Amino acid sequence: MKKFAVLGYGTVGSGVVELFFKNRKKIEQKAGEKMELGYILDLRDFPDSPYADCFTKSLDNILVDEDIAVVAECMGGVEPAFTYLMQCLELGISVVTSNKELIAQKGAELLAAAKTYNANCFFEASVGGAIPIIRPLHRCLAANDISAIYGILNGTTNFILNKMLSDDMSFDAALKLAQELGYAEREPSADVDGHDACRKICILSSLAFGKHVYPSSVHTEGIREISLEDAAAADALDGAVKLIASVRKLANGKILPAVMPMFVPHENLISRVDGVFNCVEVCGDAIDRAYFCGRGAGKLPTASAVMGDIIEAVKQHETVLSQDWIDDGSQDHVADISELVAGMFIRFAEPHNAIEVCEYLSQFLAERGRDGAQVSAVDNACLVNLPLTESERTKVVTALEENDWKVAHTMPVMEA
Amino acid sequence: MKKFAVLGYGTVGSGVVELFFKNRKKIEQKAGEKMELGYILDLRDFPDSPYADCFTKSLDNILVDEDIAVVAECMGGVEPAFTYLMQCLELGISVVTSNKELIAQKGAELLAAAKTYNANCFFEASVGGAIPIIRPLHRCLAANDISAIYGILNGTTNFILNKMLSDDMSFDAALKLAQELGYAEREPSADVDGHDACRKICILSSLAFGKHVYPSSVHTEGIREISLEDAAAADALDGAVKLIASVRKLANGKILPAVMPMFVPHENLISRVDGVFNCVEVCGDAIDRAYFCGRGAGKLPTASAVMGDIIEAVKQHETVLSQDWIDDGSQDHVADISELVAGMFIRFAEPHNAIEVCEYLSQFLAERGRDGAQVSAVDNACLVNLPLTESERTKVVTALEENDWKVAHTMPVMEA
């Protein structure tokens, strides 16, 4: 018999408890032994809960119980979560967390402690909610040299961008709807300004490339500047605007993580991922590309990932080293966004003759030795679908404006 | 240091060897120790191979080497693969296989032997090629009660169906193109008649529901009856024709596995998976649904999955029990295809007035207590998008034909 504890009885924590009792038989079968919910840590009182006996306000009560094999942290925030999990690991108790902020800030330290004390620190729920991505990335795809990861890692912004186009809404109106439906917080900054997606791409970058990436090192743009016109023009150009969290390995050995709205061509499955769904595309030398999609948030979807990790922690008696990464204090491995090489989506302030725009841009690019054939246009936007450096992108905008085609908005193009 | 051996030096086997030497440093890092290719078993001679020293024609040479920790079988076919892997397991050597025929026929026996001798039998590459699906299903999604799995599990047929629509081709012409491109065999039956997809859904069904499902118990239809008219009409009705391998849990406790062409509405991501890509949708009570997509075949994509399993076998010193299933000799848990409840795509032999068809069918269904609003039509086809029993579907066809609307082809509708 193995006991586990849940820290924090909010949405995710209560989902974990609910799921355990709902599917207990199946869960114990997968774990290979009987399991028991030992404790729920929460500062609030839940006298009417069917699990009232399990509640405690002190971590010490959990730590002194020698039957506790796994502690699942669902509190959020860096502290006290970090201190609590370090205390568990130091006693050889494996930990599981859904806390992306914690892993994005303290992942390397937690993983090092897990190794030192021969325990495990699992965090499948911290990226992509229900979507299995952490374990597939470092286990199933372990033989690959990963070249890039692209993802829709925030369901709220995906819902908003989707609604703008499907229901002809402004950003503000779509945000308001998302708030009414409970998808967005009253203070929506973490979602719409890209911070939530940033933490998640930090975790994936650290895991895929072996060295800790801090959120402060990552270029992060949100979707406040995206207009209905952008969404409609992208659709007309056979693509979609998505908030893409990405990381790619550059030729100079650095990695370039970023969170920004991108034009995603419809040939890429990511452009088809709608509503609150998340999707992660992993590019590797052996697999080419693989996609993982599902619900990126929500009570039971996130609980599914936490409970999967709890089962794994019960079964796994040795530290899983393949999910390790280091932190040597430097962020020199992270490239600046100015090193981004990408195609361009350009929306004009006013409609223009699409054929004229295409001809002009094609010639402009051909004269500079670039393939001018990769340009398409509609009346108020155009797409340059070939990789351009920052300086080339600036030159394109300057050339267009010198021709009196005023540029209202530009976005990089995600590779198909 | 851990040695591994590869059985069979065909496309997949040679891919495994190639990938190991390409990414050896990364692979050893993930495995946590040095690794070495000990042997390649093949009856042919490869005197010019850089690995000429590793070749052997006898399994015994491998079995007597006490340093061998893992044997990867990439030969295909049930025998001698089964006998070879049983010999390995009996000596406590973990085995890895890409062989879907073997697992679909002998999976339960191999898993039981692995358990008896405290070794592992991994088979990630047997379903979905590069796509991580086996490990995510039994580990990451372990806390879910799985209700259904739907998948495009054969890239060749997906390529053919795609080409028919995109390039206005007949089935025969698209098959010929697939053969020219090397996607289809000269004898294409295993792909186009659904047998390949059938083996894969047997493996997923056995894993998800815990009891062995044999290919002979599974209703299997291929795509030979699908015409360009079907593909075009499905597109007009906002969906796509896909060869879907599926399994769902019925209310009576049985499971219903099947391989058949289905109409997939565009709201479902599976309808957007094109070319030789595979996609698996897993439905569970906690996750709702998750999708896994990628290259379902090919040298390096399949080698990626095999090598991932080899790494796992090196790291994993205890039998992984969560991927276990039983075989008690009975197939009573498998329902007959007559128990299928699904919507209907109906193509007519000649064009008709779409509005008349809609009105007639809506009234017909409403009179029988079914929601008549779920009918849509184009000039040569219609869609009844509500779950109908086999007898209800028969009645619909009879009613249409009595009205002189001759039915050319019907397909079940996949749930969105």
HADDOCK unambig.tbl for C-alpha pairs under 7 A between the chains (distance, minus, plus):
assign (segid A and resid 23 and name CA) (segid B and resid 143 and name CA) 6.67 0.50 0.50
assign (segid A and resid 23 and name CA) (segid B and resid 145 and name CA) 6.92 0.50 0.50
assign (segid A and resid 26 and name CA) (segid B and resid 143 and name CA) 6.98 0.50 0.50
assign (segid A and resid 27 and name CA) (segid B and resid 142 and name CA) 6.57 0.50 0.50
assign (segid A and resid 27 and name CA) (segid B and resid 143 and name CA) 5.36 0.50 0.50
assign (segid A and resid 30 and name CA) (segid B and resid 142 and name CA) 6.39 0.50 0.50
assign (segid A and resid 30 and name CA) (segid B and resid 322 and name CA) 4.67 0.50 0.50
assign (segid A and resid 31 and name CA) (segid B and resid 322 and name CA) 6.98 0.50 0.50
assign (segid A and resid 32 and name CA) (segid B and resid 321 and name CA) 6.86 0.50 0.50
assign (segid A and resid 130 and name CA) (segid B and resid 287 and name CA) 5.56 0.50 0.50
assign (segid A and resid 131 and name CA) (segid B and resid 290 and name CA) 6.36 0.50 0.50
assign (segid A and resid 132 and name CA) (segid B and resid 136 and name CA) 6.13 0.50 0.50
assign (segid A and resid 132 and name CA) (segid B and resid 140 and name CA) 5.86 0.50 0.50
assign (segid A and resid 136 and name CA) (segid B and resid 132 and name CA) 6.12 0.50 0.50
assign (segid A and resid 136 and name CA) (segid B and resid 136 and name CA) 6.68 0.50 0.50
assign (segid A and resid 139 and name CA) (segid B and resid 308 and name CA) 6.31 0.50 0.50
assign (segid A and resid 140 and name CA) (segid B and resid 132 and name CA) 5.86 0.50 0.50
assign (segid A and resid 140 and name CA) (segid B and resid 305 and name CA) 6.36 0.50 0.50
assign (segid A and resid 140 and name CA) (segid B and resid 308 and name CA) 4.93 0.50 0.50
assign (segid A and resid 141 and name CA) (segid B and resid 304 and name CA) 6.61 0.50 0.50
assign (segid A and resid 141 and name CA) (segid B and resid 308 and name CA) 5.98 0.50 0.50
assign (segid A and resid 142 and name CA) (segid B and resid 27 and name CA) 6.59 0.50 0.50
assign (segid A and resid 142 and name CA) (segid B and resid 30 and name CA) 6.41 0.50 0.50
assign (segid A and resid 142 and name CA) (segid B and resid 308 and name CA) 5.48 0.50 0.50
assign (segid A and resid 143 and name CA) (segid B and resid 23 and name CA) 6.68 0.50 0.50
assign (segid A and resid 143 and name CA) (segid B and resid 26 and name CA) 7.00 0.50 0.50
assign (segid A and resid 143 and name CA) (segid B and resid 27 and name CA) 5.37 0.50 0.50
assign (segid A and resid 143 and name CA) (segid B and resid 304 and name CA) 5.89 0.50 0.50
assign (segid A and resid 143 and name CA) (segid B and resid 307 and name CA) 5.95 0.50 0.50
assign (segid A and resid 143 and name CA) (segid B and resid 308 and name CA) 5.64 0.50 0.50
assign (segid A and resid 144 and name CA) (segid B and resid 304 and name CA) 6.75 0.50 0.50
assign (segid A and resid 145 and name CA) (segid B and resid 23 and name CA) 6.92 0.50 0.50
assign (segid A and resid 269 and name CA) (segid B and resid 272 and name CA) 6.97 0.50 0.50
assign (segid A and resid 272 and name CA) (segid B and resid 269 and name CA) 6.97 0.50 0.50
assign (segid A and resid 286 and name CA) (segid B and resid 300 and name CA) 4.86 0.50 0.50
assign (segid A and resid 286 and name CA) (segid B and resid 301 and name CA) 5.20 0.50 0.50
assign (segid A and resid 286 and name CA) (segid B and resid 304 and name CA) 5.72 0.50 0.50
assign (segid A and resid 287 and name CA) (segid B and resid 130 and name CA) 5.55 0.50 0.50
assign (segid A and resid 287 and name CA) (segid B and resid 295 and name CA) 6.84 0.50 0.50
assign (segid A and resid 287 and name CA) (segid B and resid 300 and name CA) 6.55 0.50 0.50
assign (segid A and resid 287 and name CA) (segid B and resid 301 and name CA) 4.31 0.50 0.50
assign (segid A and resid 287 and name CA) (segid B and resid 304 and name CA) 6.38 0.50 0.50
assign (segid A and resid 289 and name CA) (segid B and resid 294 and name CA) 6.04 0.50 0.50
assign (segid A and resid 290 and name CA) (segid B and resid 131 and name CA) 6.37 0.50 0.50
assign (segid A and resid 290 and name CA) (segid B and resid 293 and name CA) 5.51 0.50 0.50
assign (segid A and resid 290 and name CA) (segid B and resid 294 and name CA) 4.30 0.50 0.50
assign (segid A and resid 291 and name CA) (segid B and resid 292 and name CA) 5.70 0.50 0.50
assign (segid A and resid 291 and name CA) (segid B and resid 293 and name CA) 4.85 0.50 0.50
assign (segid A and resid 291 and name CA) (segid B and resid 294 and name CA) 6.21 0.50 0.50
assign (segid A and resid 292 and name CA) (segid B and resid 291 and name CA) 5.71 0.50 0.50
assign (segid A and resid 292 and name CA) (segid B and resid 292 and name CA) 4.87 0.50 0.50
assign (segid A and resid 292 and name CA) (segid B and resid 293 and name CA) 6.58 0.50 0.50
assign (segid A and resid 293 and name CA) (segid B and resid 290 and name CA) 5.51 0.50 0.50
assign (segid A and resid 293 and name CA) (segid B and resid 291 and name CA) 4.85 0.50 0.50
assign (segid A and resid 293 and name CA) (segid B and resid 292 and name CA) 6.58 0.50 0.50
assign (segid A and resid 294 and name CA) (segid B and resid 289 and name CA) 6.06 0.50 0.50
assign (segid A and resid 294 and name CA) (segid B and resid 290 and name CA) 4.30 0.50 0.50
assign (segid A and resid 294 and name CA) (segid B and resid 291 and name CA) 6.22 0.50 0.50
assign (segid A and resid 295 and name CA) (segid B and resid 287 and name CA) 6.87 0.50 0.50
assign (segid A and resid 300 and name CA) (segid B and resid 286 and name CA) 4.85 0.50 0.50
assign (segid A and resid 300 and name CA) (segid B and resid 287 and name CA) 6.55 0.50 0.50
assign (segid A and resid 301 and name CA) (segid B and resid 286 and name CA) 5.21 0.50 0.50
assign (segid A and resid 301 and name CA) (segid B and resid 287 and name CA) 4.31 0.50 0.50
assign (segid A and resid 304 and name CA) (segid B and resid 141 and name CA) 6.60 0.50 0.50
assign (segid A and resid 304 and name CA) (segid B and resid 143 and name CA) 5.89 0.50 0.50
assign (segid A and resid 304 and name CA) (segid B and resid 144 and name CA) 6.75 0.50 0.50
assign (segid A and resid 304 and name CA) (segid B and resid 286 and name CA) 5.72 0.50 0.50
assign (segid A and resid 304 and name CA) (segid B and resid 287 and name CA) 6.36 0.50 0.50
assign (segid A and resid 305 and name CA) (segid B and resid 140 and name CA) 6.39 0.50 0.50
assign (segid A and resid 307 and name CA) (segid B and resid 143 and name CA) 5.97 0.50 0.50
assign (segid A and resid 308 and name CA) (segid B and resid 139 and name CA) 6.31 0.50 0.50
assign (segid A and resid 308 and name CA) (segid B and resid 140 and name CA) 4.93 0.50 0.50
assign (segid A and resid 308 and name CA) (segid B and resid 141 and name CA) 5.96 0.50 0.50
assign (segid A and resid 308 and name CA) (segid B and resid 142 and name CA) 5.49 0.50 0.50
assign (segid A and resid 308 and name CA) (segid B and resid 143 and name CA) 5.65 0.50 0.50
assign (segid A and resid 309 and name CA) (segid B and resid 140 and name CA) 6.99 0.50 0.50
assign (segid A and resid 321 and name CA) (segid B and resid 32 and name CA) 6.86 0.50 0.50
assign (segid A and resid 322 and name CA) (segid B and resid 30 and name CA) 4.65 0.50 0.50
assign (segid A and resid 322 and name CA) (segid B and resid 31 and name CA) 6.97 0.50 0.50
